[in-house]
Amino acid sequence: MSDLVNHPAHYEEQSIRLEPIDFCERLPFCEGNALKYCFRAGHKEGSSELLDLKKAQWYLNRFRFTRTALKISEEETKRFVTLVDYLARTGGVLGEAVGSYVKARKTNYYDFWILLDGFVRDRIKVLETDKALYDQTIGEEK
């Protein structure tokens, strides 16, 4: 049954669907790729969440070490803060980072990437620990 107050079917049918590329293509290369791997982590067939988050981490590290080369303009920062609002429904580490960013009322472009980096690192640790425990108790996959 349709929720006629909060999500009426006649509006849900007309909703605009955004895909990760709609966000990623609006960002500089490293940030866009980090976001892409966070979006797909645990969802792409043939790729593990751990592998995708390690790839996201690689791009976040690359961004962190090269961010002094080019500065983002104030206008681009404002656009990015608006873009983050659209990411609020995202799950996984990306959703957690967005939630933390919004809750802290951050507006600095670099603060978001620092938060995302922390959430990615923490999730990688959990996944690596889970994999190590699995390998010890069940045996390595062949």
KEVOMAR-413586 format. One record per residue (C-alpha): x, y, z; chain; residue in one letter. Coordinates in Angstrom, 1 decimal, padded with zeros to 4 digits. Layout:
       u       v       w  mol  type
       X       Y       Z    A     A
...
end
This chain:
       u       v       w  mol  type
   000.0   000.0   000.0    A     M
   001.3   003.5  -000.9    A     S
   002.0   006.0   001.9    A     D
  -000.3   008.8   000.7    A     L
   001.3   011.4   003.0    A     V
   005.0   010.8   002.9    A     N
   005.6   008.9  -000.4    A     H
   002.5   009.0  -002.6    A     P
   002.8   006.7  -005.6    A     A
   001.9   009.4  -008.1    A     H
   005.1   011.3  -007.0    A     Y
   007.3   008.3  -006.4    A     E
   006.7   007.3  -010.0    A     E
   008.0   010.7  -011.1    A     Q
   011.1   010.8  -008.9    A     S
   014.4   011.6  -010.4    A     I
   016.9   008.8  -010.2    A     R
   020.6   009.7  -009.8    A     L
   023.4   007.3  -010.5    A     E
   026.9   007.5  -008.9    A     P
   028.3   008.9  -012.1    A     I
   026.0   011.9  -011.7    A     D
   028.1   012.8  -008.7    A     F
   031.5   011.5  -009.7    A     C
   031.8   013.4  -013.0    A     E
   031.3   016.7  -011.1    A     R
   034.3   016.1  -008.9    A     L
   038.1   016.2  -009.6    A     P
   039.5   012.9  -010.7    A     F
   040.8   011.4  -007.4    A     C
   037.7   012.5  -005.4    A     E
   035.4   011.2  -008.1    A     G
   037.1   007.8  -008.2    A     N
   037.2   007.5  -004.4    A     A
   033.4   008.2  -004.4    A     L
   032.9   005.7  -007.2    A     K
   034.6   002.9  -005.3    A     Y
   032.7   003.8  -002.1    A     C
   029.4   003.7  -004.0    A     F
   030.1   000.3  -005.5    A     R
   031.8  -001.3  -002.4    A     A
   030.0  -004.6  -001.7    A     G
   027.6  -004.2  -004.6    A     H
   029.5  -005.0  -007.8    A     K
   029.5  -008.6  -008.8    A     E
   033.0  -010.1  -008.9    A     G
   034.4  -007.5  -006.6    A     S
   034.5  -007.5  -002.8    A     S
   033.7  -004.6  -000.5    A     E
   037.3  -004.9   000.9    A     L
   038.9  -004.6  -002.6    A     L
   036.7  -001.6  -003.5    A     D
   037.4   000.2  -000.3    A     L
   041.1  -000.4  -000.7    A     K
   040.8   001.2  -004.2    A     K
   038.9   004.1  -002.7    A     A
   041.6   004.5   000.0    A     Q
   044.3   004.6  -002.8    A     W
   042.5   007.6  -004.4    A     Y
   041.9   009.3  -001.1    A     L
   045.6   008.9  -000.3    A     N
   046.5   010.3  -003.7    A     R
   044.2   013.2  -003.2    A     F
   045.6   013.9   000.2    A     R
   049.2   014.1  -001.0    A     F
   048.4   016.2  -004.1    A     T
   045.7   018.6  -002.8    A     R
   048.2   021.4  -002.3    A     T
   048.9   021.4  -006.0    A     A
   045.5   022.8  -007.0    A     L
   043.0   024.6  -004.8    A     K
   039.3   024.3  -005.2    A     I
   037.5   027.6  -005.6    A     S
   034.9   028.9  -003.1    A     E
   032.2   028.5  -005.7    A     E
   033.1   024.9  -006.3    A     E
   033.1   024.3  -002.5    A     T
   029.6   025.7  -002.2    A     K
   028.5   023.4  -005.1    A     R
   030.1   020.5  -003.3    A     F
   028.3   021.1   000.0    A     V
   025.0   021.1  -002.0    A     T
   026.0   017.9  -003.7    A     L
   026.7   016.3  -000.3    A     V
   023.0   016.8   000.6    A     D
   022.1   014.5  -002.2    A     Y
   024.3   011.8  -000.9    A     L
   022.4   011.7   002.4    A     A
   020.5   008.6   001.4    A     R
   023.6   006.6   000.6    A     T
   024.5   003.6   002.6    A     G
   027.8   002.1   003.8    A     G
   030.9   004.1   004.6    A     V
   029.8   006.9   002.2    A     L
   026.5   007.3   004.0    A     G
   028.3   007.3   007.4    A     E
   030.7   009.9   006.3    A     A
   028.0   012.1   004.9    A     V
   026.0   011.7   008.1    A     G
   028.9   012.7   010.2    A     S
   029.8   015.7   007.9    A     Y
   026.2   017.0   008.0    A     V
   025.8   016.4   011.7    A     K
   029.0   018.3   012.5    A     A
   027.7   021.1   010.2    A     R
   030.9   021.1   008.2    A     K
   031.2   023.2   005.1    A     T
   034.8   022.8   004.3    A     N
   035.5   020.7   001.2    A     Y
   038.6   019.0   002.6    A     Y
   036.8   018.1   005.9    A     D
   034.5   015.7   004.0    A     F
   037.4   013.9   002.4    A     W
   039.2   013.6   005.7    A     I
   036.0   012.2   007.3    A     L
   035.5   009.7   004.4    A     L
   039.1   008.6   004.6    A     D
   038.6   007.8   008.3    A     G
   035.4   005.8   007.7    A     F
   037.1   003.9   004.8    A     V
   040.1   003.1   006.9    A     R
   037.9   001.9   009.8    A     D
   035.8  -000.3   007.6    A     R
   038.9  -001.8   005.9    A     I
   040.2  -002.8   009.3    A     K
   036.9  -004.5   010.2    A     V
   036.8  -006.4   006.9    A     L
   040.4  -007.5   007.1    A     E
   039.8  -008.7   010.7    A     T
   036.7  -010.6   009.6    A     D
   038.6  -012.1   006.7    A     K
   041.5  -013.1   008.9    A     A
   039.1  -014.7   011.4    A     L
   037.3  -016.6   008.6    A     Y
   040.6  -017.8   007.2    A     D
   041.7  -019.1   010.6    A     Q
   038.4  -020.8   011.4    A     T
   037.2  -022.1   008.0    A     I
   040.3  -022.0   005.9    A     G
   041.4  -019.9   003.0    A     E
   039.1  -019.9  -000.1    A     E
   040.6  -021.8  -003.0    A     K
end
